[in-house]
Amino acid sequence: MQEYIDNGVQLGWLIHPKKRQVEIYRQGQANEVLDSPANLSGEGVLPG
């Protein structure tokens, strides 16, 4: 995922279905890990 961020991607989700976790990658920020999220926000990058 870091390679995508390094090449200009603004927002990335790495989904681990078996763990029920999502890693969120954003430009210029530390990665965030969510456990069993009910939904994900596109944060303006992906409207709706």
Secondary structure, 3 states (H helix, E strand, C coil): CHHHHHCCCCEEEEEECCCCEEEEEECCCCCEEEECCCCCCCCCCCCC
